[in-house]
Amino acid sequence: MLRASYQAMVDLAGREGTSRQDMERFVAPFIQAAPQVARLMPGALALQSIAGVVLAWQWHHRISAAPLGAPPARFKDFRFNDHLVWGAIFTLGMVLAPLPFPVAVVAVNLLIVWVGLYAARGFAVVVVFLAAAPAPLKVLAAGFALLLIPLVLGVTVALGLADTWLDIRGKLHPPAPEGA
């Protein structure tokens, strides 16, 4: 389907005023990459589904007269069981091992989900760090983050993994004087 949609762009090129040869040269890398992108789509769709469910749950609690269940927590409190890191480690091991085709594709898609979850956890740590920062600094940080997306993704995944063992956000708040 992805290949067909790119091919449709080439077919429309003659009608829109762009030369067909120029459009074929432009779209050729996308057509060649379509099978690999299609193999990775289930992992990306799983992450989008998780985000969609959280968004729907937030809106349910905002607009419902009698919402069901507890509302979702704030994003800066996002965390999950620390023992799930073993799932990410085993999945990484599966990706690195020579496995048959369908199992390797499943492992890569699972790794995409793990990377997304740990990146979200790391981004929650960044949100806590930037909570007290002035607005211009937050805008500047967001601008640099957009320019350096691959680096920022790696840093947030590393922060998410580090938060598993170090509880970075817990160390930012001093303990209560009388104890917890």
N, C-alpha and C positions, 0 to 999 in steps of 0.2 A: 504494500500500500504506500509506503514511504517513497519507494522508487517511482511508482506510478504518479504520485503527486508532483515529484520533481520533473518527471517527463512531461506532465501537463503544463508546467511552467514553460518548458521549451516550446511546446506546441502553441502556446499563447503568445510567444515572443514576436512572431511575424505580424500578429494583429495589433500589437501595442506599439509598434514602431521600432522596436529593438531588433537587430539582426539575429537570425536564428543561430548563426555560427557563434556570435558573442555569447548568447544565452547558453548554448551547449557547452562552451568552454567554462562558463561560470558555474554551471550546475553539475558538471562532470565529477568533481570531487565529492559532492553531496550524494550523487547516485552511487558512487563506489563505496562510500561509507555507510550507506543505508542498511546493509545487512548487520553490520556490527552495532549500529545504533539500535536496531530492532531487537537484538539479543539483550541489550542492557535496559530496554524499556520497562520490563516488569519491576526491577528494583526502583527505578525512578517513579513509577506509578504507585508502588507501595508507600514510598515516602510522601507522595502527594496525597494519597488516601489518608494517611495518618494525620497530616496537616488539615485536611478537609474535615475529618471527624472532630478534631479539636475545635476548629472554627465553628462547625455546626453546633457543638455542645455549648460553646460560649454564647452563640446567638440564641440558642434555646433558653439559656438562663437569663438573657437580657430581655427577650420579648415575651416569654411565657408568663401567664398569670400565676401558675402553680408549677414551677419547674420540677422535673424529676431528678433525684439524686443530688450529689454535691456538685457545686460549680468547679470548673477546672482551676487549678492553682495558677498563680502568676507565672509568667515565663521565666523570670529571674530565679524562681524556685525549681525549675525543671531539673529533675534527676530521676534516675531509675535504679533498680537494684544493682549494687556494685558487683555482684557475682556474675552478671551478664557479660562482663568483660571476657569471660572464658568462651562464650559463644562467638565473640568477635575473633578471639585468638584461634579457635578451632576452624572458623570460616577462613581466616587468612591462611592457615595451614592447608586447607583444602584447595584454595586458589593456587598456592605455590606447588602443590603436588601434581604430578601428571595424571589427570583423571580423564575418563572418556567424555566425549562431547556434551551430552546432556547434563551430566553431573557437574562439569566445569562451568557451564552457563548458570546453573542454579547457584553454585558457590559464588560466582562473581556478582550475581544479583543480590544474594544475601550480604555480601561484603558492602555493596552499595548502601543497603539499608543500615548496616552497622555504622558505616562512615557518616551517614546522614544523622543518625541518632547521637553519635558522639560529637559531631560538629554542632548540633543543636545544644548539647550539654555544655560544650565549650563556649558557645555564643552566649549562653545564659551566664557563664562566669564573666565574660566581657561586659555584659549588661550590668552586672553587679559592680564591676570595677568603674564603669563610666557613669554610674548613677549620680555620684556627687560632682561630676565634671560640669563645667559651664556648657551652655548650648553651642557656642561656636566650636568648642573642642569636639563635641559629639558630631557636629556636621563635618568638620575636617576629618575626623576618624572614619566616618561613613564614606566620604569621598575617596580617601586613600584605600579603603577596603574594596570599593568598586573597581579601582584601578589595578589592585593587586589580588584579585579573587583567588587564584591558585595558592598563593602564599597564605592568604587569610584562611582558606579552607584547611590547609595543613596545620596552621597554628591553632585554629579552633578545635580540630580533632585532637591535637596533642593536649590542649587544655582540658578537653572533655575526658580524655584518658587519665590525665594527671589528677583531675578532680575525683576520679574513682578512688585513688589511693590516698591523696593528700587532703581531701575535703577543703579545697581552696576557699570556698565561700564561707565555710564554718569558721575558718581562721580570721576572716575579715571582721567578724563581730566579736568583741571581747566578751568573756564569760560574765555572767551576772555576779555582782559582788557577794550576794548571799548564797550563791550556788544555784544550780538549775533545779 
